Amino acid sequence: WHATITNNGDYSCRLTGYPAAFMNDNATISIGATSNSLYTSTTVTLNAHGGQAHAVVGLPEPSNFSNTTCTHADSSTLQLFIPGLAAPISTDFGESACPSFTITALQPGA
């Protein structure tokens, strides 16, 4: 999944690093992502009014886990904590919330 963020502000901004990502299920149980170190962290510039960056969220196949490991219901929310921003960005996300999901560093574009 590509988690795309868009600059809606009046000024360009620069972001660097890996977002912290959490999936929260309907019972508000939170599972955090592991950074995918195959992607090198670079500085990404988001132009004002529409500049975009993305990170790739890698999800494991739930059938690869035992029922005791993957006990959470489908996730209800994906929260991204973008480096340099004070508040998380949240979106509905209806995928299974199993452990060992990953997120890449921010990359330019959508």
C-alpha positions as a Python dict, from the first residue, in 0.01 Angstrom:
ca = {
    (1, 'W'): (0, 0, 0),
    (2, 'H'): (124, 350, -80),
    (3, 'A'): (48, 588, 205),
    (4, 'T'): (47, 924, 28),
    (5, 'I'): (60, 1258, 208),
    (6, 'T'): (-26, 1587, 39),
    (7, 'N'): (81, 1938, 134),
    (8, 'N'): (-233, 2153, 160),
    (9, 'G'): (-42, 2451, 298),
    (10, 'D'): (75, 2778, 147),
    (11, 'Y'): (447, 2695, 176),
    (12, 'S'): (668, 2413, 61),
    (13, 'C'): (814, 2189, 329),
    (14, 'R'): (1093, 1936, 361),
    (15, 'L'): (1054, 1599, 530),
    (16, 'T'): (1315, 1337, 608),
    (17, 'G'): (1299, 990, 754),
    (18, 'Y'): (1063, 708, 829),
    (19, 'P'): (707, 771, 943),
    (20, 'A'): (601, 581, 1252),
    (21, 'A'): (298, 371, 1155),
    (22, 'F'): (36, 204, 1373),
    (23, 'M'): (-270, 0, 1287),
    (24, 'N'): (-547, 26, 1544),
    (25, 'D'): (-818, -237, 1546),
    (26, 'N'): (-1179, -186, 1650),
    (27, 'A'): (-1085, -255, 2013),
    (28, 'T'): (-818, 22, 1991),
    (29, 'I'): (-537, -233, 2017),
    (30, 'S'): (-237, -85, 1841),
    (31, 'I'): (28, -267, 1635),
    (32, 'G'): (335, -74, 1524),
    (33, 'A'): (532, -106, 1202),
    (34, 'T'): (897, -193, 1164),
    (35, 'S'): (1106, 36, 944),
    (36, 'N'): (1202, -127, 614),
    (37, 'S'): (1574, -53, 592),
    (38, 'L'): (1591, -143, 220),
    (39, 'Y'): (1490, 217, 153),
    (40, 'T'): (1744, 486, 233),
    (41, 'S'): (1611, 792, 408),
    (42, 'T'): (1638, 1109, 196),
    (43, 'T'): (1500, 1460, 221),
    (44, 'V'): (1176, 1503, 27),
    (45, 'T'): (1041, 1847, -64),
    (46, 'L'): (665, 1888, -82),
    (47, 'N'): (569, 2190, -290),
    (48, 'A'): (294, 2416, -160),
    (49, 'H'): (-65, 2332, -257),
    (50, 'G'): (-44, 1972, -370),
    (51, 'G'): (313, 1850, -329),
    (52, 'Q'): (316, 1481, -239),
    (53, 'A'): (533, 1217, -78),
    (54, 'H'): (462, 855, 5),
    (55, 'A'): (580, 563, 211),
    (56, 'V'): (510, 201, 123),
    (57, 'V'): (329, -3, 388),
    (58, 'G'): (411, -374, 359),
    (59, 'L'): (156, -611, 509),
    (60, 'P'): (223, -976, 593),
    (61, 'E'): (-13, -1245, 471),
    (62, 'P'): (-242, -1327, 769),
    (63, 'S'): (-257, -1696, 670),
    (64, 'N'): (119, -1719, 746),
    (65, 'F'): (46, -1665, 1115),
    (66, 'S'): (-119, -1890, 1370),
    (67, 'N'): (-452, -1783, 1513),
    (68, 'T'): (-281, -1704, 1843),
    (69, 'T'): (-32, -1469, 1673),
    (70, 'C'): (-287, -1286, 1458),
    (71, 'T'): (-563, -1239, 1710),
    (72, 'H'): (-668, -889, 1611),
    (73, 'A'): (-971, -817, 1401),
    (74, 'D'): (-937, -621, 1081),
    (75, 'S'): (-772, -290, 1142),
    (76, 'S'): (-996, 11, 1158),
    (77, 'T'): (-736, 289, 1135),
    (78, 'L'): (-388, 345, 998),
    (79, 'Q'): (-205, 621, 1185),
    (80, 'L'): (108, 781, 1042),
    (81, 'F'): (336, 997, 1251),
    (82, 'I'): (527, 1196, 989),
    (83, 'P'): (873, 1321, 1098),
    (84, 'G'): (850, 1691, 1180),
    (85, 'L'): (470, 1704, 1216),
    (86, 'A'): (313, 1739, 1560),
    (87, 'A'): (-7, 1538, 1507),
    (88, 'P'): (-58, 1199, 1341),
    (89, 'I'): (-241, 1155, 1013),
    (90, 'S'): (-517, 894, 1036),
    (91, 'T'): (-719, 713, 773),
    (92, 'D'): (-961, 421, 759),
    (93, 'F'): (-773, 103, 674),
    (94, 'G'): (-959, -228, 653),
    (95, 'E'): (-667, -472, 640),
    (96, 'S'): (-572, -742, 892),
    (97, 'A'): (-360, -609, 1174),
    (98, 'C'): (-97, -878, 1210),
    (99, 'P'): (249, -820, 1355),
    (100, 'S'): (556, -762, 1138),
    (101, 'F'): (418, -509, 894),
    (102, 'T'): (674, -264, 758),
    (103, 'I'): (698, 94, 634),
    (104, 'T'): (958, 253, 409),
    (105, 'A'): (1124, 592, 434),
    (106, 'L'): (940, 881, 274),
    (107, 'Q'): (982, 893, -103),
    (108, 'P'): (893, 1172, -350),
    (109, 'G'): (559, 1171, -533),
    (110, 'A'): (242, 969, -491),
}
